[in-house]
Structure formats: structure tokens, C-alpha cells
Amino acid sequence: MLEIRETAAEDLKNVQRLWADGDVMRFVGFPDGLRQTEEQLRRWLAWITANRPLTNHYSIYVDGVYCGETFYQIDPARGSAALDIKLFNFARGRGIASQALSFAMAEAFKNGAERVWVDPVPENGRAIALYERLGFQKKPMPEHLLPADGTPLSIYMERSGE
């Protein structure tokens, strides 16, 4: 059974393990994983908690086994929300990402987002296919998201609320 719940202190060891996995983190610039101390994760969770409901992070479990995370962050001035999802390799290809990302989108829309966006790297074909199945469309990268040199390294994809 799929369970998606707001991340809490008892989930931090799982988040730490997920972020340390290079296979999980390679498409977000950390091919060797991202190592975070318990204290860094506690501060991060305090930031998430203080910023709910405009920002939220969810832990994803299937039959009690931690599979990954999903996240949104709403920019109220622009009416948009950035989305993210990360799953361990064993959890991919099972429909979990689709359900979890749909959940995060619904929460973002419920909490004020008019549209949601993702920015996968071109090499992440599986993620791009997932986003397309969920109704995201490729669009030009908004100026405020462009790197200093003006050349995007990722693909901007957006979906409006319904």
C-alpha cells in the first residue's frame, strides 16, 4: 500500500540515505550523492516545517518500505510551484512516481499555486516521459530561473492547475 506523508523527524535517516545515493542524485548534480549530517537535516526539516504550506516535503512508503521523496515550493508572487521527486532505483517503474508527483501537484494547487513546473536535465529521459504523461509541456525557461550566463542546463516543463 502506498503511503505519502509529510516528512517528520522519524523520516530523516531515510532522507539522509536517499540523498547519499549517487544513483538517485546524479541528475541533480551529485553523482556521488549528497552527504548531510543529522544536524543539517534537522535544520532543513525545521525550515520545511516553518514554511508549510507554501513549501512541503513528503516521504513515500510502499508497504512500510521507504521509497523516496516528493516536494513542492510555491512562489506566491509568480503563482507557480517548483516540484521534485526522487526515488530509489528499486522503486522506479512501478507507478509510484506518478502517484506521488500527482499528490504533490494537488497539494501545491490546493495551497495556492496556479501552475507547477519541473526542470529535468535532458539526459533524464525517464523523468521527462513521466512529466509528459502527467500533462507537463516544454516551454521556454523563465528569465528568473536562467543561470547567470543565460544558458539553461535543464528543460523547463510546466502544467497549469485544473
N, C-alpha and C positions, 0 to 999 in steps of 0.2 A: 504494500500500500504506500502511495506517495504522500509524503508529509512535507509541507513547505511552511516554515515558521520563522518569525523574527529571530535573528541571531541574538543569543544571550551569552553570558559568561561561560556557561557549560559547553558552548559550541566552539570556543576559541581554540582549543587544541586541534580540533578538526580543521578549522580555517588555517591555522598555522601549518598543518600538514599539506593542505591543498596548495597554499601559496608557495611552499618549499618544493613542490613538484615541478621540475623543468618542463615536462610534457604538457602540463596544464598551463604554465605561464609563458611558454615560448612565443605565443602570438601577441603577448602584451609587453614584450621586450625583456623578459627574464628567462632565457633559455636554460639557465642553471637553477631556476627557482628564485623565490624571494624569501630570504630568511628574516623573520621578525621575532623579537623576543616576546615573552609573555607580557612584559610591561608595555611594549609598543602596541601590542594587540589590545590590551586593556584600555589604553588611551584612545586608540582607534574606535573601539566599541563605545566608549563614553561620548566621542564626537558623533557617532551614528545616532545614539540614543538621544542626545541633546538636540539633534536636528530633525528628528521624526516629527511629522510625517513627510516633510519635504525631501528627506533622504531616508532610505531604508535598505537594509541588508537582510537577506533571508538565507537560512540554511536548509538544504534539500536532503531529505532522507527517503529511502525506499526500504520498507520492512525493517526499519530501525538502523539501517546502514547509511552513514554519511556519504553522499554522492557529490556534493558541491555547493555552489552558492549562486544567488542572483541578487541584483542590486539595481536601485534607481536613484537618481538625484535630479530633482526638479529645479529648474531655473525660473522662478516666478516672473521675472522681468521679460523673459522671452516666451513663456508659456510652454517650454519644452522640457523633456526629461531625458537624460542620458541613461541607457540601460547597459547591463553587463550580465554575463553568465559564464561560469566556469564549472566544468565537471571533470572528475577523474576519468581516465580512459575507460575503465570498466563500466561506467555509467552512460557512455555515449552510444548513440544509435538505438536507444530503447524508448524514445519519445519523451524522456524526462526533460530535456532542454526545452522542447516545445511547450510542455505543460507549465514548467517553471517560469519561462520567459513570458508566457501569456498571463500568468498570475502577477508577475512584477508589472507588466503593462497595465493591467486592470487596476492595480493599486496606485500606480502613477496617475492614471486618468482620474480615479476616484479622488485623489488628493490635489487636483488642480492642473495637471498637465493637459495641454491641448493636442500635443503631438509628442512622440517618443523617437529617439534616434540611437543608432549604434554606429560604430566606426571600425569595422573589421579590416585587418590588413588583407591585401589582395591574395596572399598565399593561403588564407584560411577559407578554402572553398566550402568546407562543410558548414561553417558558420554562415557564410553568405547564402548558401542554399536554404538553411534554416530560416534566416531572416526573410528571404523572398517568400517562402511558404507561409510565413506569418503576416505577409502583406506589406513588408517594408519595400520602399522603392529607392533606387540610387538617385541621388541629387547632388548638385554642386556643394562642396564643403562651405558652410557659412564662414564668413570672414573672421568672426571672433574665435573660431576653432582652428584656423590655419596656423601652422608654425611660423616663426619669425621670417623665414625665407619665402613664405607664401606657397610652398610646395607641399601638398598633403601627402602623408605616408600611408594613409588609410583611405577606405572608401566610406563616404557618408551615406547612410541609408536612414530613411525617415518613414514614419507611419502616423497618420492622424487618428485622433480618437473617434469613436463612432457614436 
